[in-house]
Amino acid sequence: MTTLDFDFCYRKTPTNARKLKALARELGAVLSMPSAPLSDRVRLEREDMSLQVDFLAEDAIGVNFAFLRSGSAVLTVGGATVRVADLRHVAAMKRRAGRPKDKAALYAIEATIEEQRRVRKNRRAH
Protein backbone atom coordinates (compact mmCIF):
# COMPACT_ATOMS: atom_id res chain seq x y z
CA MET A 1 0.00 0.00 0.00
CA THR A 2 1.40 3.35 -0.98
CA THR A 3 0.49 6.67 0.55
CA LEU A 4 1.73 10.12 -0.29
CA ASP A 5 2.58 11.15 3.24
CA PHE A 6 4.79 9.92 6.00
CA ASP A 7 4.49 10.06 9.75
CA PHE A 8 6.88 11.05 12.51
CA CYS A 9 6.17 10.27 16.14
CA TYR A 10 7.42 12.79 18.66
CA ARG A 11 7.21 13.81 22.26
CA LYS A 12 4.78 16.68 22.76
CA THR A 13 6.94 19.31 24.43
CA PRO A 14 7.21 23.10 24.06
CA THR A 15 10.69 22.66 22.56
CA ASN A 16 9.40 20.27 19.89
CA ALA A 17 6.49 22.61 19.12
CA ARG A 18 9.03 25.40 18.47
CA LYS A 19 11.06 23.03 16.28
CA LEU A 20 7.98 22.15 14.20
CA LYS A 21 7.23 25.84 13.64
CA ALA A 22 10.84 26.49 12.65
CA LEU A 23 10.78 23.52 10.24
CA ALA A 24 7.60 24.84 8.60
CA ARG A 25 9.17 28.30 8.18
CA GLU A 26 12.36 26.79 6.72
CA LEU A 27 10.38 24.74 4.19
CA GLY A 28 7.84 27.46 3.40
CA ALA A 29 5.16 25.03 4.58
CA VAL A 30 1.95 25.33 6.57
CA LEU A 31 1.20 23.63 9.89
CA SER A 32 -2.35 22.57 10.74
CA MET A 33 -4.20 20.29 13.13
CA PRO A 34 -6.70 18.57 10.81
CA SER A 35 -8.10 16.25 13.48
CA ALA A 36 -8.47 18.75 16.31
CA PRO A 37 -9.89 18.44 18.88
CA LEU A 38 -9.93 14.64 18.56
CA SER A 39 -6.19 14.28 18.04
CA ASP A 40 -2.99 16.22 18.60
CA ARG A 41 -1.73 15.27 15.14
CA VAL A 42 0.12 18.16 13.53
CA ARG A 43 0.31 18.19 9.73
CA LEU A 44 3.02 19.98 7.77
CA GLU A 45 2.07 20.63 4.14
CA ARG A 46 3.60 22.27 1.14
CA GLU A 47 1.17 21.75 -1.70
CA ASP A 48 3.46 22.79 -4.58
CA MET A 49 5.89 20.01 -3.58
CA SER A 50 3.15 17.46 -2.76
CA LEU A 51 4.74 17.32 0.70
CA GLN A 52 2.63 16.07 3.58
CA VAL A 53 4.10 15.01 6.90
CA ASP A 54 2.07 14.08 9.95
CA PHE A 55 3.67 14.55 13.36
CA LEU A 56 1.98 12.29 15.88
CA ALA A 57 2.36 12.74 19.62
CA GLU A 58 2.14 9.74 21.93
CA ASP A 59 -1.54 10.31 22.64
CA ALA A 60 -2.26 10.37 18.89
CA ILE A 61 -0.65 6.97 18.18
CA GLY A 62 -2.31 4.98 20.94
CA VAL A 63 0.94 3.50 22.27
CA ASN A 64 3.62 4.94 24.47
CA PHE A 65 6.86 6.16 23.00
CA ALA A 66 8.95 3.57 24.85
CA PHE A 67 6.94 0.73 23.25
CA LEU A 68 7.34 2.21 19.78
CA ARG A 69 11.05 2.82 20.26
CA SER A 70 11.70 -0.67 21.70
CA GLY A 71 11.40 -2.44 18.37
CA SER A 72 12.61 0.34 16.10
CA ALA A 73 15.53 0.15 13.71
CA VAL A 74 18.10 2.92 13.41
CA LEU A 75 18.77 4.00 9.82
CA THR A 76 20.79 6.74 8.16
CA VAL A 77 18.83 8.70 5.57
CA GLY A 78 20.52 11.56 3.75
CA GLY A 79 23.13 11.82 6.48
CA ALA A 80 20.55 12.00 9.29
CA THR A 81 19.91 9.21 11.77
CA VAL A 82 16.26 8.22 12.13
CA ARG A 83 14.39 5.49 13.97
CA VAL A 84 11.90 3.47 11.95
CA ALA A 85 9.08 1.68 13.75
CA ASP A 86 8.84 -2.10 13.63
CA LEU A 87 5.93 -3.20 11.43
CA ARG A 88 4.46 -5.22 14.32
CA HIS A 89 4.21 -2.00 16.31
CA VAL A 90 2.70 -0.17 13.33
CA ALA A 91 0.10 -2.94 13.05
CA ALA A 92 -0.70 -2.59 16.77
CA MET A 93 -1.21 1.16 16.33
CA LYS A 94 -3.44 0.62 13.29
CA ARG A 95 -5.55 -1.95 15.19
CA ARG A 96 -5.98 0.43 18.14
CA ALA A 97 -6.90 3.34 15.88
CA GLY A 98 -9.62 1.26 14.22
CA ARG A 99 -10.28 3.80 11.48
CA PRO A 100 -11.35 2.41 8.07
CA LYS A 101 -8.07 3.52 6.42
CA ASP A 102 -6.08 1.84 9.21
CA LYS A 103 -8.08 -1.37 8.87
CA ALA A 104 -7.46 -1.33 5.11
CA ALA A 105 -3.71 -0.97 5.65
CA LEU A 106 -3.58 -3.89 8.10
CA TYR A 107 -3.85 -6.56 5.41
CA ALA A 108 -0.74 -5.31 3.60
CA ILE A 109 1.18 -4.77 6.85
CA GLU A 110 0.34 -8.21 8.21
CA ALA A 111 1.20 -9.88 4.89
CA THR A 112 4.57 -8.13 4.94
CA ILE A 113 5.21 -9.24 8.54
CA GLU A 114 4.40 -12.84 7.56
CA GLU A 115 6.72 -12.65 4.55
CA GLN A 116 9.53 -11.32 6.76
CA ARG A 117 9.01 -14.28 9.14
CA ARG A 118 9.10 -16.72 6.22
CA VAL A 119 12.32 -15.24 4.85
CA ARG A 120 14.01 -15.34 8.29
CA LYS A 121 12.92 -18.95 8.78
CA ASN A 122 14.28 -19.94 5.35
CA ARG A 123 17.61 -18.22 6.07
CA ARG A 124 17.98 -20.12 9.35
CA ALA A 125 17.18 -23.40 7.57
CA HIS A 126 19.97 -22.89 5.02
C-alpha positions in Angstrom: 0.0 0.0 0.0 1.4 3.3 -1.0 0.5 6.7 0.6 1.7 10.1 -0.3 2.6 11.1 3.2 4.8 9.9 6.0 4.5 10.1 9.7 6.9 11.1 12.5 6.2 10.3 16.1 7.4 12.8 18.7 7.2 13.8 22.3 4.8 16.7 22.8 6.9 19.3 24.4 7.2 23.1 24.1 10.7 22.7 22.6 9.4 20.3 19.9 6.5 22.6 19.1 9.0 25.4 18.5 11.1 23.0 16.3 8.0 22.1 14.2 7.2 25.8 13.6 10.8 26.5 12.6 10.8 23.5 10.2 7.6 24.8 8.6 9.2 28.3 8.2 12.4 26.8 6.7 10.4 24.7 4.2 7.8 27.5 3.4 5.2 25.0 4.6 1.9 25.3 6.6 1.2 23.6 9.9 -2.3 22.6 10.7 -4.2 20.3 13.1 -6.7 18.6 10.8 -8.1 16.2 13.5 -8.5 18.7 16.3 -9.9 18.4 18.9 -9.9 14.6 18.6 -6.2 14.3 18.0 -3.0 16.2 18.6 -1.7 15.3 15.1 0.1 18.2 13.5 0.3 18.2 9.7 3.0 20.0 7.8 2.1 20.6 4.1 3.6 22.3 1.1 1.2 21.8 -1.7 3.5 22.8 -4.6 5.9 20.0 -3.6 3.2 17.5 -2.8 4.7 17.3 0.7 2.6 16.1 3.6 4.1 15.0 6.9 2.1 14.1 10.0 3.7 14.5 13.4 2.0 12.3 15.9 2.4 12.7 19.6 2.1 9.7 21.9 -1.5 10.3 22.6 -2.3 10.4 18.9 -0.6 7.0 18.2 -2.3 5.0 20.9 0.9 3.5 22.3 3.6 4.9 24.5 6.9 6.2 23.0 8.9 3.6 24.8 6.9 0.7 23.2 7.3 2.2 19.8 11.0 2.8 20.3 11.7 -0.7 21.7 11.4 -2.4 18.4 12.6 0.3 16.1 15.5 0.1 13.7 18.1 2.9 13.4 18.8 4.0 9.8 20.8 6.7 8.2 18.8 8.7 5.6 20.5 11.6 3.8 23.1 11.8 6.5 20.6 12.0 9.3 19.9 9.2 11.8 16.3 8.2 12.1 14.4 5.5 14.0 11.9 3.5 12.0 9.1 1.7 13.7 8.8 -2.1 13.6 5.9 -3.2 11.4 4.5 -5.2 14.3 4.2 -2.0 16.3 2.7 -0.2 13.3 0.1 -2.9 13.1 -0.7 -2.6 16.8 -1.2 1.2 16.3 -3.4 0.6 13.3 -5.5 -1.9 15.2 -6.0 0.4 18.1 -6.9 3.3 15.9 -9.6 1.3 14.2 -10.3 3.8 11.5 -11.3 2.4 8.1 -8.1 3.5 6.4 -6.1 1.8 9.2 -8.1 -1.4 8.9 -7.5 -1.3 5.1 -3.7 -1.0 5.6 -3.6 -3.9 8.1 -3.9 -6.6 5.4 -0.7 -5.3 3.6 1.2 -4.8 6.8 0.3 -8.2 8.2 1.2 -9.9 4.9 4.6 -8.1 4.9 5.2 -9.2 8.5 4.4 -12.8 7.6 6.7 -12.7 4.5 9.5 -11.3 6.8 9.0 -14.3 9.1 9.1 -16.7 6.2 12.3 -15.2 4.8 14.0 -15.3 8.3 12.9 -18.9 8.8 14.3 -19.9 5.3 17.6 -18.2 6.1 18.0 -20.1 9.4 17.2 -23.4 7.6 20.0 -22.9 5.0 
